[in-house]
Amino acid sequence: MTLPATPEARRDALAANILPTVRIAGEDTRWTMEERLAHYKCPATSVAAIKDGRLDWAAGFGLRGLEDPRPVNADTVYMLASCSKPICAMVVLQQVERGVVDLDVDVNKYLKRWQIPQNEFTAGETVTLRRMLSHTAGLSINGWPCIPQGGTLPTIYDILEGRPPSVHPAVVVNKKPGGTHRYSGGGFLLAEMLIEDQTGRKFDELADELIFGPLGMANTTFTHPLPERLRGNVAGGHRMDGSAIPGGWLISVDKGAGGLMGSAADYAKFQIACRDAWLGKPGAILTQSLAKEMMTRQGQSSFGIGWEMIGKGDTLRFNHGGSNDGYQCETDCYLESGDGGAVMTNAVSGILLFREVLNGLAGLYDWPGYMVEPKRVKTLSEAELDRYVGTYKLVSGIELPIMNVWREGTQLFTEIPGLRVGVRRTYVDENGILFNQTTPFETHVAFGADGHADSFTVISGGTTEILRAERPR
């Protein structure tokens, strides 16, 4: 596709050319934005497109929700969930720059109000900010459920100690620090607490002062309850079936891990600011040396500091998604070209929609290495499919216990119970690699001596391992 000449034309071209997450060879499937919003029962999405390191355009598509049928726009506020984490990491790095904290010091030396319990996993390795912010600290708890407005809110101590009204166990180190990455909201919650302990300032106030204010992110906040000035333009959250969440939006007590609320246009400003710092531009919100650390994979992790790093060379991009009850978001930006985008949605089904929207952006702006090459499906017999069937233990990438693989006739299905994407029909391509049409990831399978699948390794961007499951021994 030839890139249209104006930002407005480029916006309209995206709205007419939403693409499948994974394309099948020989098919040329395209949808309009209106069609996909209706298909997924997702009332709205707001999109920001970044071109050559600048905001090219931002716009809203659809309505705020069943209970508020007004149109969304570029400044509409969504719950951004785990898209909080790169901003939390930036707050920390700004304090590193100021000499307040060090990335490689035992965090218990900084924490004043709560201490990480010591055990056999911490005997030889320490929990540090670098490890917490790259998901290699061995800390537990993927994330916490949101609380309805008017509900009983757990304190940060309730969450850390795993006591009611929090519904999850305590945050502990139950994996050796410094090893393979395992996604943990617990590390970012502790980073938030640590920064408050060391500065004597509220986390949300620091973010306002050091990031949101300087970047002109007027529609973004960590503050709860949501400030009155933002309440007039909020996209209400919706469930997978399209029904509205009572009260419009929820509350995430874990601010640094998942409490951000903001707009697509604002988040694109933050993405641009991170790349500007990486380039060493004058007036950047972080020194170039720390920005380069932020954008460098740490140890055995696919994450830098806050951002996940996907690809290499001219395909290297920094990425993060967000998943809360009622909202799904995804963001990407290429370091070399400065092209990228942010997509915010206000329904659980947005986890399926945002990838199609990003594929539409990738096709429009010719993002290198973003879209998976069209797949040729290999037809397998029931006996061949049975080699994949079983319950496998998740050993890295996410704090959930198992992955199930089964077949129904000649169709293969996979599910990680507890993961919002649900059951996925899974295909085998001509090279023996597993894929589905709801995520851009590829799964490489190793077989044991008995001919049965021994391990599944999920790869992002062709190079980065993000998840691994193994046959129980």
Backbone torsions as a table, in degrees:
resi	resn	phi	psi	omega
1	MET	NA	132.3	174.8
2	THR	-74.3	131.7	-177.4
3	LEU	-68.5	122.3	178.6
4	PRO	-58.8	157.6	-167.6
5	ALA	-77.3	-28.2	-173.6
6	THR	-119.7	156.4	175.9
7	PRO	-56.7	-39.1	-179.7
8	GLU	-64.4	-41.1	178.2
9	ALA	-67.5	-35.0	178.1
10	ARG	-67.9	-39.1	174.8
11	ARG	-59.5	-46.7	-178.8
12	ASP	-66.6	-34.5	178.1
13	ALA	-65.3	-39.6	176.1
14	LEU	-62.1	-46.5	-177.0
15	ALA	-59.9	-20.8	-179.7
16	ALA	-101.3	-2.3	-172.5
17	ASN	-140.5	60.6	173.2
18	ILE	-81.5	131.6	-171.4
19	LEU	-113.4	151.8	175.9
20	PRO	-58.2	150.5	178.2
21	THR	-62.1	-45.7	173.7
22	VAL	-127.6	123.8	-177.6
23	ARG	-89.1	149.3	175.2
24	ILE	-98.7	132.0	-178.9
25	ALA	-55.2	135.5	179.0
26	GLY	90.7	-7.5	178.5
27	GLU	-109.6	145.2	175.5
28	ASP	-127.7	75.2	-176.3
29	THR	-89.8	127.5	176.0
30	ARG	-139.8	147.9	178.1
31	TRP	-132.0	165.4	169.3
32	THR	-88.6	159.1	177.2
33	MET	-59.6	-42.1	-179.7
34	GLU	-58.9	-41.6	179.2
35	GLU	-63.2	-41.8	-176.2
36	ARG	-75.3	-34.2	174.0
37	LEU	-60.8	-43.1	179.1
38	ALA	-67.2	-41.6	-178.0
39	HIS	-59.8	-42.1	-176.5
40	TYR	-92.0	1.3	-176.9
41	LYS	54.0	39.3	178.6
42	CYS	-105.8	114.5	-174.3
43	PRO	-60.9	-35.7	-171.8
44	ALA	-155.3	159.4	166.3
45	THR	-143.8	144.8	170.4
46	SER	-117.0	138.6	-171.3
47	VAL	-129.8	137.9	171.3
48	ALA	-123.1	131.1	179.5
49	ALA	-108.5	131.9	179.7
50	ILE	-111.0	130.5	-179.9
51	LYS	-134.5	126.8	178.5
52	ASP	54.5	36.7	176.8
53	GLY	76.7	16.5	178.6
54	ARG	-133.0	155.9	174.6
55	LEU	-71.5	115.8	-177.6
56	ASP	-83.0	-49.1	175.0
57	TRP	-163.9	160.5	174.0
58	ALA	-144.5	143.0	-175.5
59	ALA	-158.3	160.1	173.3
60	GLY	-110.7	150.2	178.5
61	PHE	-132.9	127.7	178.4
62	GLY	97.6	-163.1	-172.3
63	LEU	-117.8	157.0	-178.9
64	ARG	-61.6	-28.8	176.7
65	GLY	159.5	179.9	179.8
66	LEU	-61.9	-35.3	-176.5
67	GLU	-93.3	-3.6	-179.8
68	ASP	-148.2	79.3	-172.7
69	PRO	-79.8	43.9	173.3
70	ARG	-97.7	150.4	-177.5
71	PRO	-68.1	145.8	172.8
72	VAL	-84.6	166.0	177.0
73	ASN	-142.9	-170.7	-176.5
74	ALA	-64.7	-24.5	-175.8
75	ASP	-101.5	3.6	178.9
76	THR	-61.4	139.6	-175.9
77	VAL	-92.3	132.9	176.1
78	TYR	-123.3	158.9	164.8
79	MET	-73.1	125.9	-175.2
80	LEU	-102.4	-2.2	170.2
81	ALA	51.5	-126.9	-173.7
82	SER	-72.5	-5.1	169.1
83	CYS	-64.4	-7.4	170.7
84	SER	-62.6	-33.1	-167.0
85	LYS	-62.4	-45.8	176.9
86	PRO	-61.0	-33.5	177.9
87	ILE	-71.2	-40.2	173.8
88	CYS	-57.7	-44.6	179.3
89	ALA	-61.5	-38.1	178.8
90	MET	-64.8	-42.0	176.8
91	VAL	-57.4	-43.3	178.8
92	VAL	-63.4	-48.2	-177.6
93	LEU	-63.1	-33.6	176.0
94	GLN	-64.1	-33.0	176.7
95	GLN	-76.8	-28.9	171.5
96	VAL	-63.8	-45.7	178.9
97	GLU	-57.7	-34.9	-178.2
98	ARG	-86.1	-1.3	178.4
99	GLY	80.2	12.3	-178.8
100	VAL	-75.7	-39.6	180.0
101	VAL	-136.7	166.3	177.8
102	ASP	-122.5	141.4	-178.3
103	LEU	-67.5	-21.7	-169.0
104	ASP	-117.6	23.1	177.1
105	VAL	-101.8	145.0	175.6
106	ASP	-53.4	121.5	-173.8
107	VAL	-66.8	-21.2	176.9
108	ASN	-63.2	-20.2	176.1
109	LYS	-74.1	-19.6	179.6
110	TYR	-99.7	-31.8	-175.9
111	LEU	-72.9	127.1	-178.2
112	LYS	-106.0	-32.8	-173.1
113	ARG	-94.3	-14.2	-176.2
114	TRP	-159.5	147.6	-179.2
115	GLN	-122.8	142.1	174.4
116	ILE	-70.3	123.1	179.3
117	PRO	-60.6	135.9	179.2
118	GLN	-88.0	144.8	-179.8
119	ASN	-155.6	-166.2	-176.4
120	GLU	-64.2	-24.5	-178.6
121	PHE	-77.6	-25.9	-179.8
122	THR	-96.2	1.2	-176.0
123	ALA	-63.3	-38.5	-176.7
124	GLY	-112.0	-10.7	-178.7
125	GLU	-133.8	149.7	-177.7
126	THR	-107.1	153.7	172.5
127	VAL	-88.5	119.8	-178.5
128	THR	-122.3	165.9	175.7
129	LEU	-61.1	-40.3	179.3
130	ARG	-58.0	-44.0	-178.7
131	ARG	-72.6	-39.0	178.4
132	MET	-61.9	-42.1	-174.1
133	LEU	-83.1	-4.1	174.1
134	SER	-116.3	11.1	176.7
135	HIS	62.6	33.5	178.4
136	THR	-121.2	18.5	-177.3
137	ALA	-85.5	-7.6	-177.8
138	GLY	77.7	10.8	-179.3
139	LEU	-78.8	151.1	-175.8
140	SER	-92.4	178.1	175.1
141	ILE	73.4	108.7	178.0
142	ASN	-65.6	-48.3	-179.6
143	GLY	-175.2	177.9	-176.4
144	TRP	-125.2	149.5	178.0
145	PRO	-69.3	153.4	177.4
146	CYS	-78.7	160.4	-177.7
147	ILE	-111.6	132.5	177.4
148	PRO	-62.1	150.1	175.3
149	GLN	-58.9	132.6	-177.0
150	GLY	89.3	-8.1	178.9
151	GLY	-79.0	171.1	178.5
152	THR	-79.6	119.9	-176.5
153	LEU	-91.5	129.5	172.4
154	PRO	-70.2	150.7	172.4
155	THR	-81.6	169.9	177.0
156	ILE	-62.4	-29.3	177.6
157	TYR	-72.4	-38.9	175.8
158	ASP	-57.6	-43.9	-178.7
159	ILE	-65.9	-46.9	-177.9
160	LEU	-66.0	-36.9	-178.0
161	GLU	-86.3	-12.2	-180.0
162	GLY	69.8	41.2	-178.6
163	ARG	-119.1	154.4	-179.2
164	PRO	-57.3	145.9	8.8
165	PRO	-84.0	5.2	172.6
166	SER	-65.7	144.6	-174.0
167	VAL	-106.8	-0.3	-179.1
168	HIS	-107.9	160.5	176.0
169	PRO	-64.3	172.9	-179.5
170	ALA	-65.5	155.8	173.3
171	VAL	-79.3	121.0	-178.7
172	VAL	-139.7	165.7	169.4
173	VAL	-92.0	113.2	180.0
174	ASN	-128.1	24.1	177.1
175	LYS	-153.9	145.4	-175.3
176	LYS	-61.1	124.0	176.4
177	PRO	-61.7	143.5	177.7
178	GLY	90.2	2.6	179.7
179	GLY	-92.1	-147.8	179.1
180	THR	-66.5	156.2	-175.6
181	HIS	-78.9	147.2	172.1
182	ARG	-141.7	121.6	-173.0
183	TYR	-59.9	127.7	-176.4
184	SER	-143.6	114.4	171.0
185	GLY	-68.8	-23.4	-179.9
186	GLY	-56.6	-38.5	-179.8
187	GLY	-65.2	-36.7	-178.5
188	PHE	-78.3	-32.5	173.4
189	LEU	-61.3	-42.9	178.2
190	LEU	-68.4	-35.0	176.7
191	ALA	-62.5	-41.7	176.2
192	GLU	-58.3	-48.7	-179.6
193	MET	-63.0	-42.5	-177.8
194	LEU	-60.8	-44.3	-179.2
195	ILE	-65.0	-39.6	176.3
196	GLU	-63.7	-41.6	179.8
197	ASP	-61.8	-38.9	-174.2
198	GLN	-85.1	-25.7	-178.2
199	THR	-101.2	-20.2	-174.0
200	GLY	70.8	16.8	-179.2
201	ARG	-116.9	154.7	174.0
202	LYS	-72.7	140.7	-176.9
203	PHE	-58.3	-45.8	-177.0
204	ASP	-66.2	-32.5	177.8
205	GLU	-68.8	-38.5	176.7
206	LEU	-63.0	-42.6	178.9
207	ALA	-62.8	-40.8	177.0
208	ASP	-59.7	-46.9	-173.1
209	GLU	-72.8	-39.2	-170.6
210	LEU	-100.2	-18.0	-176.7
211	ILE	-126.8	-62.9	-171.7
212	PHE	-64.4	-42.7	178.6
213	GLY	-64.9	-55.5	-179.2
214	PRO	-59.4	-31.6	-177.0
215	LEU	-92.2	-1.0	-179.4
216	GLY	70.9	30.4	179.9
217	MET	-88.0	70.7	-171.6
218	ALA	-71.9	-16.5	-176.1
219	ASN	-110.0	28.3	-177.4
220	THR	-132.3	140.0	-179.2
221	THR	-159.1	152.7	167.1
222	PHE	-98.9	-3.9	-172.1
223	THR	-75.5	132.9	173.2
224	HIS	-128.1	139.6	-3.5
225	PRO	-61.4	159.8	-178.2
226	LEU	-59.3	129.2	-179.9
227	PRO	-55.6	144.2	-176.5
228	GLU	-56.8	-35.1	-176.5
229	ARG	-63.6	-19.1	-178.4
230	LEU	-101.5	-8.8	-171.9
231	ARG	-73.6	-14.5	-178.3
232	GLY	-82.3	-2.9	-177.8
233	ASN	-145.4	60.0	-179.1
234	VAL	-112.0	134.7	172.9
235	ALA	-83.5	119.0	179.8
236	GLY	-70.0	145.0	-178.9
237	GLY	-78.8	153.6	-178.7
238	HIS	-138.9	150.3	-179.4
239	ARG	-80.1	179.3	-177.6
240	MET	-61.3	-32.3	-178.9
241	ASP	-85.6	2.9	178.1
242	GLY	92.2	-5.7	179.2
243	SER	-72.3	149.3	-175.1
244	ALA	-81.1	144.0	173.5
245	ILE	-79.1	125.8	-179.7
246	PRO	-56.3	136.2	179.5
247	GLY	88.5	-8.2	175.3
248	GLY	91.5	-58.1	-180.0
249	TRP	-139.1	167.5	-175.8
250	LEU	-111.1	-176.0	-180.0
251	ILE	-124.4	131.0	172.9
252	SER	-107.5	113.3	-178.5
253	VAL	-69.5	-32.5	-178.3
254	ASP	-78.6	82.9	-171.1
255	LYS	-60.6	-54.5	-175.7
256	GLY	-64.3	-26.3	-179.7
257	ALA	-90.4	-33.1	-174.3
258	GLY	-163.9	18.3	-173.1
259	GLY	-96.6	7.5	-175.6
260	LEU	-73.8	138.5	168.3
261	MET	-125.1	135.7	-176.6
262	GLY	-175.7	-174.0	-175.1
263	SER	-109.7	162.6	177.3
264	ALA	-64.3	-43.2	-179.1
265	ALA	-62.2	-41.4	179.1
266	ASP	-64.7	-44.0	-175.8
267	TYR	-65.1	-35.0	176.0
268	ALA	-61.4	-35.5	176.5
269	LYS	-61.5	-38.9	178.9
270	PHE	-68.3	-42.1	176.8
271	GLN	-57.8	-46.4	-179.8
272	ILE	-61.7	-41.2	-179.3
273	ALA	-64.3	-36.7	177.8
274	CYS	-65.0	-42.8	178.2
275	ARG	-67.9	-38.8	177.7
276	ASP	-59.0	-40.4	177.8
277	ALA	-65.7	-40.6	178.3
278	TRP	-61.2	-36.1	178.1
279	LEU	-77.5	-13.9	-177.4
280	GLY	77.3	29.6	-178.8
281	LYS	-69.1	145.5	177.6
282	PRO	-59.1	140.7	177.4
283	GLY	79.8	7.2	-179.9
284	ALA	-64.5	156.8	-175.3
285	ILE	-80.8	-0.7	179.3
286	LEU	-152.1	150.1	177.0
287	THR	-64.6	152.7	-178.6
288	GLN	-62.3	-38.9	-177.7
289	SER	-62.6	-42.4	178.4
290	LEU	-72.6	-35.0	177.0
291	ALA	-63.2	-36.6	178.1
292	LYS	-67.8	-37.1	174.4
293	GLU	-63.8	-39.9	178.8
294	MET	-57.3	-37.2	-175.3
295	MET	-97.7	17.0	179.0
296	THR	-115.1	128.6	178.1
297	ARG	-56.6	134.9	-175.7
298	GLN	-99.9	120.6	177.4
299	GLY	55.7	-126.7	-178.7
300	GLN	-94.6	14.3	-176.6
301	SER	-91.9	153.8	169.8
302	SER	-83.3	-3.6	-178.9
303	PHE	-97.9	144.7	162.5
304	GLY	-82.0	-134.6	175.7
305	ILE	-104.2	98.7	-177.1
306	GLY	94.5	-52.0	-178.7
307	TRP	-88.3	146.1	166.3
308	GLU	-85.5	137.3	-178.4
309	MET	-106.7	123.9	-174.8
310	ILE	-123.6	136.1	178.2
311	GLY	85.5	-169.8	178.2
312	LYS	-157.1	162.9	-179.1
313	GLY	58.9	-133.2	-177.9
314	ASP	-75.5	-4.8	175.8
315	THR	-98.4	0.8	-177.9
316	LEU	-69.2	124.9	179.9
317	ARG	-138.4	153.9	174.9
318	PHE	-102.1	139.1	-166.6
319	ASN	-140.0	148.9	163.4
320	HIS	-160.0	146.9	176.6
321	GLY	-116.6	171.4	177.6
322	GLY	-142.2	135.1	-176.1
323	SER	-139.7	105.6	174.4
324	ASN	-125.3	164.9	174.6
325	ASP	-56.7	118.0	177.3
326	GLY	93.7	-8.9	-175.1
327	TYR	-144.2	144.2	174.6
328	GLN	-142.0	134.7	-176.2
329	CYS	-139.2	158.2	176.2
330	GLU	-153.8	142.6	-178.0
331	THR	-138.6	144.8	178.6
332	ASP	-146.5	146.8	171.5
333	CYS	-154.4	132.0	179.3
334	TYR	-82.0	133.0	-179.5
335	LEU	-67.8	-44.9	-175.3
336	GLU	-72.5	-52.4	-174.0
337	SER	-82.4	-27.3	-174.1
338	GLY	76.9	15.6	175.0
339	ASP	-90.8	149.3	178.7
340	GLY	174.5	-164.4	-179.7
341	GLY	-174.3	164.6	175.4
342	ALA	-131.3	132.2	-179.6
343	VAL	-127.0	121.1	179.2
344	MET	-115.0	136.8	178.4
345	THR	-131.3	158.2	-177.9
346	ASN	-118.4	45.9	171.7
347	ALA	-155.3	153.1	177.0
348	VAL	-59.0	-34.5	179.6
349	SER	-66.9	-10.5	175.7
350	GLY	-60.6	-19.3	177.1
351	ILE	-63.4	-23.7	175.4
352	LEU	-92.1	-33.1	-177.7
353	LEU	-74.1	-42.5	-170.0
354	PHE	-63.2	-30.6	178.5
355	ARG	-68.9	-36.0	177.4
356	GLU	-67.5	-37.8	177.5
357	VAL	-66.1	-44.3	178.2
358	LEU	-63.8	-36.0	174.7
359	ASN	-63.5	-36.9	175.0
360	GLY	-61.5	-42.1	175.7
361	LEU	-64.3	-41.6	-179.5
362	ALA	-62.3	-40.6	178.0
363	GLY	-68.9	-38.3	-178.0
364	LEU	-68.3	-45.3	-175.2
365	TYR	-98.7	3.2	177.1
366	ASP	58.7	53.1	177.0
367	TRP	-67.2	128.0	-177.4
368	PRO	-73.6	130.6	173.3
369	GLY	68.0	13.5	-177.2
370	TYR	-82.4	-55.3	-178.5
371	MET	-78.0	138.8	174.1
372	VAL	-66.6	135.8	176.7
373	GLU	-58.2	143.6	179.8
374	PRO	-50.9	136.6	-174.1
375	LYS	-97.2	141.1	170.9
376	ARG	-101.2	121.3	-173.7
377	VAL	-81.9	134.4	177.2
378	LYS	-99.1	130.2	179.2
379	THR	-86.6	125.2	-179.6
380	LEU	-117.8	151.4	177.0
381	SER	-75.6	167.3	177.6
382	GLU	-60.7	-39.1	179.8
383	ALA	-64.8	-38.9	177.7
384	GLU	-67.7	-38.3	178.2
385	LEU	-67.5	-31.9	-179.9
386	ASP	-61.8	-20.1	178.6
387	ARG	-65.8	-20.5	-178.9
388	TYR	-93.5	-19.7	-168.4
389	VAL	-69.4	137.3	176.0
390	GLY	157.5	178.9	173.4
391	THR	-109.5	124.0	-172.6
392	TYR	-117.9	146.2	-178.9
393	LYS	-87.0	127.6	175.4
394	LEU	-76.5	123.0	-175.2
395	VAL	-112.1	-12.1	175.7
396	SER	-160.6	155.8	171.3
397	GLY	104.1	-33.9	-177.4
398	ILE	-158.0	145.4	-177.1
399	GLU	-89.8	66.5	170.4
400	LEU	-131.7	152.0	-168.2
401	PRO	-79.2	-41.4	-167.4
402	ILE	-139.0	162.4	168.9
403	MET	-126.2	129.3	178.3
404	ASN	-102.7	137.6	176.3
405	VAL	-128.8	128.5	179.1
406	TRP	-148.7	169.5	177.7
407	ARG	-126.6	152.5	171.7
408	GLU	-127.4	103.1	-172.6
409	GLY	65.4	-121.3	179.9
410	THR	-104.1	19.9	177.9
411	GLN	-112.3	134.6	-178.9
412	LEU	-101.1	141.0	-179.8
413	PHE	-132.4	148.7	175.8
414	THR	-133.8	153.0	176.2
415	GLU	-156.0	137.6	167.8
416	ILE	-107.1	101.2	-178.1
417	PRO	-56.0	129.9	-177.5
418	GLY	102.1	-14.2	178.1
419	LEU	-92.3	134.0	-169.8
420	ARG	-65.9	-20.2	-177.1
421	VAL	-69.9	-15.7	173.9
422	GLY	71.7	-153.7	-179.0
423	VAL	-77.0	135.6	-179.7
424	ARG	-126.6	129.5	170.4
425	ARG	-68.3	132.1	-172.7
426	THR	-119.4	135.7	-178.3
427	TYR	-111.6	159.9	172.6
428	VAL	-115.2	125.7	-178.7
429	ASP	-86.8	-178.4	-173.8
430	GLU	-65.3	-16.6	178.5
431	ASN	-100.1	7.5	179.0
432	GLY	82.0	12.0	179.9
433	ILE	-93.1	135.5	179.7
434	LEU	-84.2	145.1	175.7
435	PHE	-153.7	163.7	171.6
436	ASN	-134.9	174.7	-175.9
437	GLN	-100.8	12.8	178.7
438	THR	-111.2	-12.4	175.7
439	THR	-136.7	154.3	-177.9
440	PRO	-87.3	8.3	-173.2
441	PHE	-85.2	155.0	175.6
442	GLU	-113.7	145.0	-179.7
443	THR	-117.9	118.6	178.5
444	HIS	-95.0	132.5	-174.9
445	VAL	-112.7	131.9	172.3
446	ALA	-107.9	135.4	-177.5
447	PHE	-104.5	145.8	177.9
448	GLY	-82.3	178.2	-178.8
449	ALA	-62.5	-24.5	179.4
450	ASP	-84.0	2.1	178.4
451	GLY	85.4	-1.8	-179.6
452	HIS	-95.4	151.6	179.8
453	ALA	-56.2	130.8	-177.8
454	ASP	-104.4	-35.8	179.4
455	SER	-153.3	153.7	176.8
456	PHE	-124.2	123.3	179.4
457	THR	-117.6	116.9	-178.1
458	VAL	-90.3	127.1	-174.4
459	ILE	-115.7	135.9	174.8
460	SER	-113.6	138.8	176.4
461	GLY	66.3	17.5	177.6
462	GLY	81.1	-11.6	-174.8
463	THR	-135.8	-25.6	-168.4
464	THR	-99.3	120.9	176.8
465	GLU	-76.4	125.5	-179.2
466	ILE	-115.7	-14.1	-177.8
467	LEU	-162.3	145.3	178.3
468	ARG	-142.2	134.7	176.8
469	ALA	-127.3	141.6	-177.3
470	GLU	-129.3	151.9	174.7
471	ARG	-66.7	129.7	178.7
472	PRO	-57.9	140.0	179.0
473	ARG	-94.0	NA	NA
